Amino acid sequence: MESLEAERERAEALDVAELADAIEAIGFECTRCGACCKAVEGCESDAETGEESDAEAGGTSEESDGHDHTATVFPDEVRELQETGDYDWRDVARPMPYGLVEGEDGPQGETFEWALGTDDCGDCRFYAEDGDGVGACTVHEDRPLVCRTYPFSVALGGTSQPMGEAVDEEGMVRAHECEGLGRDISREEAEELARALKERAVRELEEAIAVRDGYRPVERDPGEVVVFDSEGPKRPDGSRIE
């Protein structure tokens, strides 16, 4: 298995033109369906069935067959999004749920990295729909790299795969479940996506290396959550633990 440093070098050497070729071959056009921004088995499904939602019942959709929207966001991206609407850290990001356990007073334990914040239905808090059900991102110009590059990822160890395993691939590019796949995409759009995809791959590996190198156990009370990111251990409100 390649080291994270070796994978980062491979990410830095990725050819944008080749990535764009692969994206063109797969094809993609966003249909604004919102599937990548919404929870699986969230409030919409509950409304249709007439059943009480997990959020209304006091739990999360992860307790059912579905799960909340989960998209990795880097610390600097959290701060950038904070500035778009004078948000608090907790408004923008939440501790990545993986590794946490549910205690009497809520999640507890240690986890790595941050996920975009969600609403009571488990949808991304920055997702909105118009009267016709067409989805939109309310911070589109400042959206994180994982959102800019969906539904694609690169086949490098240490990089994330959104929405599970790939459903298509071309060269180093993997495509994940999305109804917009297979549609025509212009060369200009493919190259823009390719540049963002390379940037994301490099950033993910840099983040993983920094988390690994900077990790140190910290004392925490039972019931507390500690998040380890590239800047060190933090509380759920983003404040650093010295």
N, C-alpha and C positions, 0 to 999 in steps of 0.2 A: 504493500500500500504506500502510495506516494505521501511524502510529508506535506504539511500545509504550506511550507515555504516553496516546495517544488510546484505545488498546484498554483500558488500565487504567480510564480514565474510563467507558468503555462497560460494563466489568465491574462497576464500583461502582454504576452506574445500573440494573443488572439488577433486574427486579421479581420477588421471590420467589414471589408468587402466580402470575405468568405462567409461571415455570419449573415450578411445581408442577402447573399445568394441563397443560403439555406432558408431564410425567412421567406424570401420570394417563392422558393420551391414549395414550401408548405402552404403559404398563403394565409392572410389574416385581415379581417376588418372588424373593428368593434361594432357590435350591434346595439350597444347600450342596454343590454338585457339586465345588467346588474348582478348576474349570478356570482361574479367574482368578488362582489362587495357585500353580499348578504350571507346570513347564517343559513346553515342547512337545517331544515325542519324548524324554522323560526316562527315568528308571530303570524306571518301570512298563512302558513300551513294550518296553524291552530285556529285562525279565524275561519278558514274554509271548513274545518271539521266541527267547529263549535266547541272545541275543547279548550280548557284553560292552558295558557302558555306556561312554559317553564319559568319565565321571568315573573309572571304574575303569581305563580305558585311559590316564589321565593328561591328558585334554583336557577340553573343555567341550562341552555340547550344541550350542553355536553352530557347531562344526566340522562338524556333520551337517546334516540338513534341518531340525532343530528349533532351539530357542534357550532359554536360561535365562529364568526368570521375571524380568521387569524392570519395576519400579515406582518412579517418582520419589519421593524423600522429602526434605523440607526439613531444613536443619541443626538447627533447633529441635526438629523431630519426632524426629530421631535422638537428641538428648539426652533427650527425654521417654521414648523407648523404652529408653534405657540405664537409666533409673531403675526401670523395671518389673521388672528382674531382675538389677540390678547388672552389666550387660553392658559390655564394651569397645566402642569405636566400631566396630571391625572386625566385631564380632558382629552389629551392627545394620545397617550400611551398607557398601556397596562402591562404588568409583568407577564412574560410569556407563560402560558398556563402549564406547559409541559414540565413535569418535575414537582409541581405543587400538589398538595393534598388538601382536601376539604376538611377543615376543623370545625369546632363548635361555633366559632365567630367568623368563619370565612376561610379563604385560602391561606395556607401557611407552607413554609419551607424555603428552599433555595431554587432559583432558576437562572437561566442565562438568556440575555437579550430582552427586547421589548416587542410587544405587538400593538398594532393600532388599536385605539380605544373603540369600544362598541356601545351601542345603545341597549335599551332593555330587551330588545328582540334579538340581540346578538349580531346585528348588522353593523358595518363600519359606521362610526358616528359621523363621518363626512359624506355619507351616501344619501342622496335624496331622489325622489321620483316626482315627475310632474303629474298633472291630472290624467294623462293617458298612460301612466305607468312606465314612462321612459326614464331610465336611470341617468344620473349625473353625479359627478364628483364636485363637491362644493369648494374644494381646494385644488382643482385640477392642475393649475400651473405650478403648484408647489407639492404635488403628490410625491410620495417616496418612490425610490427606484423599483421596488418590487411591484408597485402598481403600474409604473411606466412601461415595464417590460412584460407584464402578463399578456398572453399565457405561455411565455417562453422562458427557458432556463438553459444553461450550458452544462455539458456533461463533464464536470470537473468535481473531484472529491472535495468536500468542504463547502460546496455551494448548495443552496436550498432548492427544493422541488415543490413549487406551489401546487396545491390541490392534488397531491398524490403522484402516482407514477405517470410517466409520459404516455400519451396516446399516439404520438407520431414523432419522428426524429429525422434529421437530415444533417449529416456531418456531426459537428459538435453541438448542434442546436436541438433541444428537446421541446416538444409542444405538449401542453397539458389541456385537460378538458375545457372546451370553450366552443360555443356555437358559431363563433366567428372564424374558426379555422377553415382553410380551404378556399377562402375568398381572395379575389385579386387585391394586391397591394402594390402601390407605386414604388419605384426604386428609391425615391427620396424618403418615403416613410419607412421603407425597409432599412435604409442606412441609419436613419435616426433611431430606430428601434435597436439596431445592431450596436450602435455606439453606447446606448444606455445599458444594453445587455452586458457588454464588456465591462463597463464601469461598475455595474452591480456585482459581477463575478469577482473583480479585483477587490471591491469594498468588502464583500462577504468574507473573503479569505483574510484580508487585513484585520477585520474585526475578530475573526476566529483566533488568529494568532495572538492578538492583543489580549483577548479574554484568557486564553491559555497561559500566556506568560505573566499576566497580572493577577491571576487567581490566588487568593489567600483566604483561608477559612476565617470567618468572623463570628463573634458571639452574637447570638440572637435569642430573644425570649420565645418560648413556645407560643405559637399563634402568629408570629411575625413572618414577613416575607422579605427576603434579600434577593436583589437582582444583580447579577454580575454581567457588566458589559465592558467594552474596551476601555472605559474610563475608571473602572474599579467597581467595588460593591456599592450598591445604592438601595435606598428605601423606595417603596412604591410611588412616592411623590417625586422621585428623581433626585432627592438630596443625597449627597455622598456620605458614606460611612467612613469616618477617619480611623 
